[in-house]
Amino acid sequence: MSRRQGARRIPVLLVDTLSSANDFGVDLAVALDPLVDLTVLTVKGSRLRAGDCARVIEAFPEYWGRSGRFAKLMDQLAAMLMLTREIWRHRHGAIHVQFFRVAWMEMPLYLLLRPLMARLIVTAHNALPHERRFWHKWTARVWYRRLDCIHVLSRHTGEILQSQFGVAAERILYAPHGCYARFLRDHPPAAAAGTRERLGVALGEHLVLYCGLMRPYKGVDRLIDAATRLATPGTRIHAAGRCAEPLLGELRDRLKKADLGERFRLVPQFVENQELSDLLAAADLVVFPYHHIYQSGAVLLAMTYGKAVLTSDLAGFREYVRHGESGWICDTTDPVAFGAAIDLLMRDEALRNRLSSAARLACETEFAWDQIAHAIAGAYAREPKQ
């Protein structure tokens, strides 16, 4: 019997507008497809392919598509019409919103059409934006009150929804972020020795990696400060990712004052997927010195590669990383403590190996997509509102 035969399954519309740039939506759709009658409404240029799920509609404009405000507006309006049609088609099933493409247009549409929907589920990747404006909290309060179920990727996020927005506990579904096994399969890394040589990391030296978009809350400033306290010789730090002004200027000024030379390499540019895979495979330690976070897919990406990770002591990290077991947690606000933690992990290869093995095992078990998809599919099947 094929996966799409058998008992009738609930029709689900999954709206995910980041599947061209983010593996989360792709992995979720692939895992959900055997469980529900799935339609995915996504962006043009999506990574979803024929066979990944039953029905994929590329409606929303690409993030790097046609130039010109008028052209982009016309593309978005066409997508809104298609979204309206699919909401009508799925009005008796479940509608699950993962990401917005243009929030100020899409959110009012959902609220306007809310009476038509039997069940509306939204994934709150962040309870509020990391870099928020004064109106975000008010908008979130209105939005969260109109939902049947809010999927959160950390219990910490659920607690914020209850305490700050009055969301009832029974309307919150916890299902964690999944691992990146698909990404690793699709982007097999080059030999670590070759990558390290290309980066100028000599035999016997250690490579500490920060990789990803550089924003003020990501804590690259803390990593520079900690680098000045390192005592372990031969430790190289490679920080790569897109970074806009004025933060880039601030980081360069900080590096200049720190006088770290070749020990700290700042590469402020977008990291392609294959390069990201190569860097992760070559690293001895991957660091996440964030100022705040609800949860982090980047941590799970590093753990999927079987890497020792070092994170800030934040609730969103503590749910994914068990200190001393599957990773290391420290106070990254203290440069001395942060630097000492890096030194410890660079000196103790056996400890790094234990953390690496446990991280990989966690990704294969508690962060496997199959069980996550079953938990989310259960929310689709609950009794619709009366």
N, C-alpha and C positions, 0 to 999 in steps of 0.2 A: 504494500500500500504506500502510495506517495505521501509526502508530508502535507500535501494540500487536500488529501482525501479524508473521508471519515466524517465524524460528527461536525455539524455546522459550528463555525467559530465566530466569535464576536467581531464585527467590522470595526477597525481602528484606523483613524487618520493620524499619522505622526507628522507633525510639522517641524522640520529640522532644517534650518537655513545655514548651517555651518558644515555640511557634509562635504564641501569642496576643500575645506581647510582643516577640519578637525575629525579625528577618527572616532570620537565618542558616538556621534550619531550613526555612523556607518556600522560600528560594532553592535550598537543597540538594535538597529533595524534587522541585521542579519540574525541576531539571537531571538528576536521577537517573531520573525516570519513563520517559523513552524508552529507557533502557539496561537496566533490570531489571524484574521483575514486582514492583512496589512496593506495600507496605501501610504506611501511616503511622499509628502509634498516638500520639495527641496529646491536648491538653487541649480541654475544651469552650470554644467561643469562638475556635477557631483561625482564623488568617488564611488557611489553606489553603481553597480553594474548589473546587467541582465543576469538573472539567476540569484542575485543576492536576496531579493524579496519579490513578492508577487507583482506589485504595481508601484512604479516610481514615476512621479510627475515632476519634471524640472521646470518650475514656474518662476521662481524668484530670480532677479538679475544677479549675475556673477558679481563678486566683490571687486574683480579687476576687469569688468566688462566694458560696455560702451562708455565713452567719455561724454561729458556734457550733462548738465543738470536736467535739461528738458528730456533728453533721451532716457536717462535713468529714471526720471519721474514716470514717463510713459511705460517703461518696463515694469515698474513697481505697481502701477495702477492695473496693468494687465494681470499681474500676479494676484492682486487683491480680488479681482473678479473670479479667478480660478479658485482661490481660497474660499470665497463665498460659495461657489458651486460645490466644492468638496465638503464644506461644513453641512450644507443641505443634504448631500448624499449620505453623510455619516451621522445625521442628527439622532438616529435611534441607537447608534453604537457609542464609541468613545472617541474623543478628540484629545490628543496629547500634544501639547505645545512644548517643544524643546528649546528653541531659540527664536527670537524675532529677527527679521531682516531690517525693518524700519519700525521700531517699537511705537512711535507716536502715531503711525497709521494703523498698525495691526491690532494693538491693544484695544482701541475704541471699537474696531470691527467685532472683535470677540465679545466685548461687552454689549454691543448693539444686538448681536445675534444670539446672545446667551439664552434667551427663552426657548430657542429652537433645539438646544443641545441637551441630550439626555445625560451626558456625563462629560465634564471638562476637567482634564488633568494637566497640570503644568509642572515642569521640572524647575525648581528654584536652585539653579547652580550657585547663585549668591543671593542671600536674603536681601541685600542692597548692593548697588555697584560699589566697587572698591574706591573709585574716585567719584564720589557722589555730589549731587547738587541739592539745593534746599528743597526742591519739589519731589525728589525721589521717594522720600518716606511717605509723603501724602499719597502719591500715585500707587505705591506698593500696598498701602492700607486698603485703598479702594479695590485694587486688583485681587488681592488675596481673599477678600471677603466673598468674591463671586465664583470661587472655584470649588469643585466637589472634592478634589484631592490634590495635594501638593507633594510632589516627589522631591525629597531632599537627598543629597549625597553624603551628608554627615548629620549625626544627631545634634551636633552643635548648631547647625542651621535650623533644625526643627525647634530647638529650644528658643532661638531668637524669634522665630515666627510666633511662638506661643507668648513669649514675654513682651515683645514689642508691638505685635500686630493682632494679638488676641485670637490667633488661629487655634481651634480646638484640636486636641491631640489626635482624635480619631480621624481627622481629615489630613493627617500627615503620614506619608509613606516613606520609610527609610529603606533605601536600596543603594549600596555604595557605587562609586565609580568603578568601572571594570578595568582589567589589565589591557595591555597593548600587544597581545600575542599576534594579532593580525598585522600590525605595523612591523613587528620584528620579522615576520614571515615575508612580508612584501618588500622589505628593505634589509636584506642580509648584509651585515657590516663587513667592511674590508678587514684585513688582518690588523690587529691592534698595533703590532710592531711598526707597520708601515705608516699608520696614522700618527703615532707618537713621533716617529722620525720626521714626518712632514711638519709637525708642530714644534720641532726643536727640542723635544724631550729626550734627553740622553738615556742610555742604558743605566739602570739603577736609580733614576730620578722618579718622582711621583707626580701624577697628573690629577689635579683637583679641577672639577668642571662645574661651571654655572652655564646653563644654556636655556635660552628662551627670551621672550620679549622683556626688555628692560623698562620697568616703570618705577616710579618713586617707591611704591610699597613693596617691590621685589627685593630690596635690601642689598643691592650690589655695593652701595656705599659701606655697609657693614663688612662685606667681604674684603674690601680694600683695607679698612682699618684693621681687621683681623690679620691680614697678610703681613702687616708691619710687625706683628708680635710672634710670628712663626719662628720656632727654634730648630725645627728639623731641616737639615740641609737638603738641597736637591728637590724641593717642593715647588712645582710650577702650577700656576693658576691660569686657567683659560676661561674667560667670560665672553660668551658670544650670543648675539641676538640683536634684533632691531631696537634702536634707541633714538628717540627724538630729542631735539633741544627743548627746554634748557637743560634737561637732565644730563645729556651727553657732555655738555660743557662743564657741568659740575663734577661729573665723574673724572673727566680728564684733568681738571684742576686738582682734585683730590689725589689722583695717581701721581701727578707731578710733585706735589708736596711730600707724598709718601716715599718717593725715590726708590721704587721697587725694581726698576729696570726690566730685564727680561723675565723676572720671576712672576710677573702679572701681565698677562696679555689680554687687552680689551679689544674685541672685534665687534664693533657696533653695526652689524648688518644681518639681514634675514638669513636664517640657517635652513637650507633645503633639507628635505627629509633624509636623503641618503647621507649627507654630511652629518646630520644629527645622529643617525644610526652609527656612523663611524666614530664620532666623538664619544658616544656613550660606551661603545665597546672598548675604547682605548682608555677610558678614565679609571682611576683607582678609587675615586670618591666623587659623588655628585652632591652639591650643596644647595640648600634652599633657605636662605637667610631672610625670609619674608617678614615684613612688619605686621601684616595680618593676612588671613586667608580663611575661607570657609572649608575648602578641601582643595586638593591639587592633583590634576591628572598628570602633571609633569613628574610628580613623585612616583606615581605608579608606572610611568614609562621607564624611569630609571630602574625601578625594582623589577620590572619585566625583563630587563637586560641583566638581571642578577648583580646589580651594583649596590655597594654600600652607600647609603644616603645619610646626610646630616641635615637636620631641619631645625628651624626655630621652635621654641617651646610654645606652641599654639594649639588650641583645642582641635582645630581642623586637621592638623598634622598628627596629633596623638591618636586619632581614630584609625589612622592608616599605618602608622609606624610605631612598633613596640620598642621602646628604648632599651638598648642593649641586646635585643633579640633580632629584630628585622631592620634595624636602623639605629641612628644615634640622634638624640634630641638634646639641645643645649640652649643656653641663654645667649642668643646672637646679638643682644643689645650691649653686651659686655665684650669688647674686643679681646681682652685677655682670656676670658673663658672660651670664646669662639676660637681663638688661635690655638689654645691648649687642646681643644677637642680635635681640631684638624691634626695637630702634632701627634696626639695619641693614636688616631686612626692611621696615620702614615707610618708610625713606628711598629704598630702591631698588625702584622699581616694576617696572623691567625684570626684575630678579631674581625678584620675586614672580611675574611673568607666566610666566617660564621654568619655575619650580617648578610652577606651576599646570598648565601644558600637559603637562609630563612626568608629573605625578600622574594626570591624566585618562587619558593614554595607557596608563600602567601598569595602570589598572583595566580598560581595554578589552582588554588583552592578557594579561599574566601573572596577573592576578587575575580573569579571566573565568570564569564558573561552568561552562561547558561542559567545559573541559579539566580542571578540578578534579573534576567528577563522573566523568569517564572514569578518572581515577586511583583514585578511591575504589571505583568499580565493579570495577576490576581486583582489588582486595583481596577482594571478595565471591566472585570466581570461582576463587580459589586452591583447591588441593586441601584438603578438610576433614581434620581430625585423624583418626587411625586409632584 
